[in-house]
């Protein structure tokens, strides 16, 4: 019989707390078979993957926000800005 799957919402900080708790649990040494740790190790790995997804999503959101802030800047101006040759008030060699 399959176990039901439910969706649970966590913040990135809550995921980090769960990872820390599972890391601590993983270090416990008991005089019994170590196989009891396997599900906890698997859950920890999945949470680490989720934490990486949070980071990637933040990067994408930052890139999107930066693109929106740039607005209608031309490609040539983008290249000049990236190269450090973009100067406000100048067009080509004609500067104020």
Buried (B, 14 or more C-beta within 10 A) or exposed (E): EEEEEEEEEBEBEEBBEBBEEBEEEEEEEEEEEEEEBEEBBEBBEEBBEBBEEBEEEEEEEEEEEEEEEEEEEEEEEEEBEEEEEBEEEEEEEEEE
